[in-house]
Amino acid sequence: MTTALLHLDNRTWTESEFLAIGETPERIELFDGSLHVTPGPTPIHQRLSTRLAFILTPSAEAIGLFVHEAINVRVGTNRIPIPDLAITTMIDFEELVVDASDVRLICEILSPSNATTDRVLKMRYYADAGIPWYLLAEPKTATFTLYKLEGSEYAVHATAAPGELLEITEPVVATIDPADLLPPR
C-alpha cells in the first residue's frame, strides 16, 4: 500500500473538518487542505520509535520537556502532520493538536510508503514552522541524521550509522548508537 493524498468530494479540508474526523486507526495528516493517509507502520519502525522515546525521555523530563509518539502538530494553516516523535515544552495534554511553537525536536522514521514525504514535504513544513531540530532515522541503513535549523533551512548537524555514536546536546542530551535500536539479527 502506498501513501495517498485524498480530495474527498473534490474539496479542500479545513483544520476544523479534519479534527472532526476524530481518532482513527489510520494515520491521517492534513497537508494544505488534503488528507494524507498512510498504512500502519512496520514493526521495525515501531521498535525504533519506542526505543528512541525510551532513550530520550529521562533527559527530556529532567529539564521539563516531554517526549511524545505520533501526535498532531500544527505547523501552519491547514497543515497538521503526525511526526513519529516530538519533544515539547509543557503542553495541554488534553488538546488534540500541539502548536509547532511548543516543539523543540521532531523525529521522523522513514517508511517505504512515505520516505519522500518525510525527506522533503514534512522537513519543509517543520523548517517553515521554526522547529529547531529535526531527527531523521532510516531503518534500512540504520542511519540517523540530526538537522539543526539555520535561518529557514535545516543543515546537517550530525550523522551516525550502526557502531557510531550520535551525540545530541540540544534540546536534550543523549548518546545514541543506532545499532542499539535495531531488532536482533
C-alpha positions as CSV (number, residue, x, y, z in Angstrom):
1,M,0.0,0.0,0.0
2,T,1.3,3.5,-0.8
3,T,0.7,6.9,0.7
4,A,-2.4,8.7,-0.7
5,L,-3.5,12.3,-0.9
6,L,-7.3,12.4,-0.7
7,H,-9.5,15.1,-2.1
8,L,-12.8,13.6,-0.9
9,D,-15.7,15.2,-2.9
10,N,-13.0,17.2,-4.7
11,R,-12.8,19.8,-1.9
12,T,-10.2,21.2,0.4
13,W,-10.4,20.2,4.0
14,T,-10.2,22.8,6.8
15,E,-8.5,22.2,10.1
16,S,-11.8,22.0,11.9
17,E,-13.2,19.4,9.4
18,F,-10.0,17.4,9.7
19,L,-10.2,17.4,13.5
20,A,-13.9,16.4,13.4
21,I,-12.8,13.1,11.9
22,G,-11.6,12.1,15.4
23,E,-9.3,9.3,16.3
24,T,-8.8,6.6,13.7
25,P,-6.7,3.5,13.3
26,E,-5.2,5.0,10.2
27,R,-2.6,7.8,10.3
28,I,-4.3,10.7,8.6
29,E,-2.5,14.0,8.3
30,L,-3.6,17.3,6.8
31,F,-1.4,18.8,4.1
32,D,-2.6,22.1,2.7
33,G,-6.2,21.0,2.7
34,S,-5.6,17.5,1.5
35,L,-5.8,14.4,3.7
36,H,-2.7,12.3,3.7
37,V,-3.3,8.7,4.6
38,T,-0.6,6.1,5.3
39,P,-0.8,2.5,6.3
40,G,0.2,1.4,9.8
41,P,4.0,1.4,10.4
42,T,6.2,-1.7,10.2
43,P,7.4,-3.5,13.4
44,I,11.0,-2.1,12.8
45,H,9.6,1.4,12.5
46,Q,7.7,1.0,15.8
47,R,10.7,-0.6,17.5
48,L,12.9,2.4,16.6
49,S,10.2,4.8,17.7
50,T,9.7,3.1,21.1
51,R,13.4,2.6,21.8
52,L,14.3,6.1,20.8
53,A,11.5,7.5,23.1
54,F,12.8,5.3,25.9
55,I,16.3,6.8,25.5
56,L,15.2,10.5,25.1
57,T,12.5,10.6,27.9
58,P,14.7,10.7,31.0
59,S,16.9,13.5,29.7
60,A,13.8,15.4,28.4
61,E,11.8,15.2,31.6
62,A,14.9,16.1,33.7
63,I,14.7,19.6,32.1
64,G,10.9,20.0,31.9
65,L,10.4,18.7,28.3
66,F,8.3,15.8,27.2
67,V,8.6,13.1,24.5
68,H,5.5,12.1,22.6
69,E,4.9,9.5,19.9
70,A,2.6,10.2,16.9
71,I,0.9,13.5,18.0
72,N,-0.8,16.0,15.8
73,V,1.4,19.1,15.3
74,R,0.1,22.3,13.8
75,V,2.8,23.7,11.6
76,G,0.7,26.2,9.6
77,T,-2.8,26.9,8.3
78,N,-4.4,23.5,7.3
79,R,-1.0,21.7,7.9
80,I,-1.1,19.1,10.7
81,P,1.4,16.3,10.2
82,I,1.9,13.5,12.7
83,P,5.6,13.1,13.4
84,D,6.9,9.8,14.8
85,L,8.3,11.5,17.9
86,A,8.2,15.1,19.2
87,I,9.9,16.7,22.1
88,T,7.8,19.5,23.5
89,T,7.7,22.1,26.3
90,M,4.8,21.8,28.8
91,I,1.6,21.5,26.7
92,D,-2.1,20.9,27.5
93,F,-2.1,17.1,27.4
94,E,-5.8,17.0,26.7
95,E,-5.6,19.1,23.5
96,L,-5.8,17.2,20.2
97,V,-3.2,19.4,18.4
98,V,0.1,20.7,19.6
99,D,1.4,24.0,18.2
100,A,4.8,24.0,16.5
101,S,5.9,26.7,18.8
102,D,5.9,24.2,21.7
103,V,8.0,21.7,19.8
104,R,11.8,21.6,20.2
105,L,12.7,18.4,18.2
106,I,10.8,16.4,15.7
107,C,11.8,12.8,14.6
108,E,10.6,11.0,11.5
109,I,11.4,7.4,10.9
110,L,11.4,6.7,7.2
111,S,8.9,4.1,5.9
112,P,8.8,2.8,2.3
113,S,5.4,4.4,1.9
114,N,6.4,7.9,3.0
115,A,10.2,8.4,2.6
116,T,9.8,11.3,0.1
117,T,7.2,13.0,2.3
118,D,9.5,12.9,5.4
119,R,12.6,14.0,3.5
120,V,11.0,16.8,1.5
121,L,7.5,17.9,2.4
122,K,7.5,17.4,6.2
123,M,11.0,18.7,6.5
124,R,10.0,21.9,4.7
125,Y,6.9,22.2,6.9
126,Y,8.9,21.8,10.1
127,A,11.5,24.3,9.0
128,D,8.8,26.8,8.0
129,A,7.2,26.4,11.4
130,G,10.6,27.1,13.1
131,I,11.1,23.8,14.8
132,P,14.8,24.0,15.9
133,W,15.8,20.3,15.5
134,Y,14.8,17.5,13.1
135,L,16.0,13.9,13.5
136,L,15.6,11.6,10.5
137,A,16.0,7.9,11.1
138,E,16.5,5.5,8.2
139,P,15.7,1.9,9.2
140,K,17.1,0.3,6.0
141,T,20.6,1.7,6.6
142,A,20.1,2.3,10.4
143,T,21.5,5.8,9.9
144,F,20.4,8.7,12.0
145,T,20.8,12.3,10.8
146,L,20.3,15.2,13.1
147,Y,19.5,18.5,11.4
148,K,19.6,22.0,13.0
149,L,17.5,24.9,11.8
150,E,19.8,27.6,10.5
151,G,17.8,30.5,9.3
152,S,14.9,29.0,7.3
153,E,16.6,25.7,6.3
154,Y,17.8,22.6,8.1
155,A,21.5,21.9,7.9
156,V,23.1,18.5,8.9
157,H,24.4,18.8,12.4
158,A,25.5,15.1,13.0
159,T,25.1,11.7,11.4
160,A,25.6,8.2,12.8
161,A,25.4,4.7,11.4
162,P,25.4,1.4,13.5
163,G,28.5,1.3,15.7
164,E,28.8,5.1,15.6
165,L,27.5,7.5,18.3
166,L,25.1,10.2,17.6
167,E,25.6,12.9,20.2
168,I,22.6,15.1,20.9
169,T,23.2,18.1,23.0
170,E,20.1,20.1,22.3
171,P,17.3,20.3,23.2
172,V,18.1,17.2,25.3
173,V,21.4,15.4,26.0
174,A,21.6,11.8,24.7
175,T,24.1,9.5,23.1
176,I,22.6,7.0,20.6
177,D,24.2,4.1,18.7
178,P,21.7,3.2,16.0
179,A,22.7,-0.5,16.4
180,D,21.2,-0.4,19.9
181,L,17.8,0.4,18.4
182,L,17.6,-2.3,15.8
183,P,15.9,-5.6,16.2
184,P,18.2,-8.7,16.8
185,R,19.5,-10.2,13.6
